[in-house]
Amino acid sequence: MKNKFLYVCFTLSFLINMALSIHLLKRQPVCEHKHWEDIDRTKDVIPDGKTAILLAKERLDGKWIGEDYPYVYFVFFNEPSYEWIVFFRYRAEDRFYVDGECVVWLRRDNGILNNFCR
């Protein structure tokens, strides 16, 4: 009798889990929020690399980037993610330091900073 009860509970649990899994897979989310996957290519908040460098410098000023040290900036545009990627590298006396690098990603359509240095 005890085994029968356990089998019935196990079967019911399995069926309920299957029904909930199917419901989650078929259900479409209904929300009014903007998602990161939705890229609006008609907007151009950060039009060029110079603007991306200026915004990244302003955002990181005092946290990682100091005015005392010379930096080299590398910037390029990543088309699939629609982001400007700015590399900051500390440079002193024609040498590059291992720990002196930072990467900043800026979305071109909304200007949000996605990734910044520690």
C-alpha positions as CSV (number, residue, x, y, z in Angstrom):
1,M,0.0,0.0,0.0
2,K,2.8,2.4,0.8
3,N,4.6,1.7,-2.5
4,K,1.3,2.4,-4.4
5,F,1.0,5.7,-2.7
6,L,4.6,6.7,-3.5
7,Y,4.1,5.7,-7.2
8,V,0.9,7.8,-7.4
9,C,2.7,10.8,-5.9
10,F,5.7,10.4,-8.2
11,T,3.4,10.1,-11.3
12,L,1.4,13.2,-10.3
13,S,4.6,15.1,-9.6
14,F,6.0,14.1,-13.0
15,L,2.8,15.1,-14.9
16,I,2.6,18.4,-13.1
17,N,6.3,19.2,-14.0
18,M,5.7,18.2,-17.6
19,A,2.6,20.5,-17.8
20,L,4.4,23.4,-16.3
21,S,7.4,22.9,-18.6
22,I,5.2,22.9,-21.7
23,H,3.4,26.0,-20.4
24,L,6.7,27.8,-19.9
25,L,7.9,26.9,-23.4
26,K,4.7,27.9,-25.2
27,R,4.0,31.1,-23.3
28,Q,5.1,34.4,-24.9
29,P,6.1,37.1,-22.5
30,V,3.9,40.2,-22.5
31,C,5.7,43.2,-21.2
32,E,6.2,46.9,-22.2
33,H,9.9,47.0,-21.3
34,K,12.7,47.5,-23.7
35,H,15.1,44.6,-24.1
36,W,18.8,44.7,-24.8
37,E,18.3,42.4,-27.8
38,D,16.1,45.1,-29.5
39,I,18.5,47.4,-31.3
40,D,17.1,50.6,-32.8
41,R,19.5,51.3,-35.6
42,T,17.8,54.6,-36.5
43,K,19.1,56.2,-33.3
44,D,22.6,57.4,-33.1
45,V,23.4,58.8,-29.6
46,I,27.2,58.2,-29.9
47,P,28.0,58.9,-33.6
48,D,31.8,58.5,-33.7
49,G,34.8,57.1,-31.9
50,K,35.9,60.4,-30.5
51,T,32.6,60.8,-28.7
52,A,32.9,57.3,-27.4
53,I,36.3,58.0,-25.9
54,L,35.1,61.3,-24.3
55,L,32.1,59.6,-22.7
56,A,34.2,56.6,-21.5
57,K,36.8,59.0,-20.0
58,E,34.1,60.9,-18.2
59,R,32.6,57.8,-16.8
60,L,35.8,56.3,-15.6
61,D,37.4,59.6,-14.4
62,G,38.7,59.2,-10.8
63,K,37.9,55.5,-10.7
64,W,40.5,54.1,-13.0
65,I,41.8,56.8,-15.3
66,G,43.9,59.5,-13.8
67,E,45.1,62.7,-15.5
68,D,48.7,62.1,-14.3
69,Y,49.4,59.1,-16.5
70,P,49.6,58.9,-20.3
71,Y,47.1,56.6,-22.0
72,V,46.7,55.2,-25.4
73,Y,43.2,54.8,-26.7
74,F,42.0,52.2,-29.2
75,V,38.4,52.4,-30.4
76,F,36.4,50.3,-32.8
77,F,32.8,49.7,-33.6
78,N,31.3,46.2,-33.2
79,E,28.4,46.0,-35.7
80,P,26.6,42.9,-34.4
81,S,26.2,44.2,-30.9
82,Y,25.9,47.9,-32.1
83,E,28.6,49.0,-29.6
84,W,31.7,51.2,-29.5
85,I,34.5,49.3,-27.8
86,V,37.1,51.5,-26.2
87,F,40.4,50.2,-24.9
88,F,42.5,52.3,-22.5
89,R,46.1,51.2,-22.0
90,Y,48.5,52.9,-19.6
91,R,51.7,53.8,-21.3
92,A,54.9,55.2,-19.8
93,E,58.3,55.6,-21.3
94,D,57.5,53.5,-24.4
95,R,56.4,50.5,-22.3
96,F,53.0,48.9,-21.9
97,Y,52.2,47.6,-18.4
98,V,50.3,44.3,-17.9
99,D,47.7,45.6,-15.4
100,G,47.3,49.0,-17.1
101,E,44.4,48.1,-19.5
102,C,40.7,48.7,-19.3
103,V,37.9,48.0,-21.8
104,V,34.6,50.0,-22.1
105,W,31.6,49.1,-24.2
106,L,29.2,51.8,-25.1
107,R,25.9,51.2,-26.9
108,R,25.5,53.4,-29.9
109,D,21.7,53.6,-29.9
110,N,21.1,54.5,-26.3
111,G,24.5,55.5,-24.9
112,I,24.5,53.1,-22.0
113,L,27.8,51.9,-20.6
114,N,27.6,48.0,-20.7
115,N,31.0,47.1,-19.3
116,F,33.6,49.0,-17.4
117,C,36.8,48.4,-15.4
118,R,36.9,47.1,-11.9
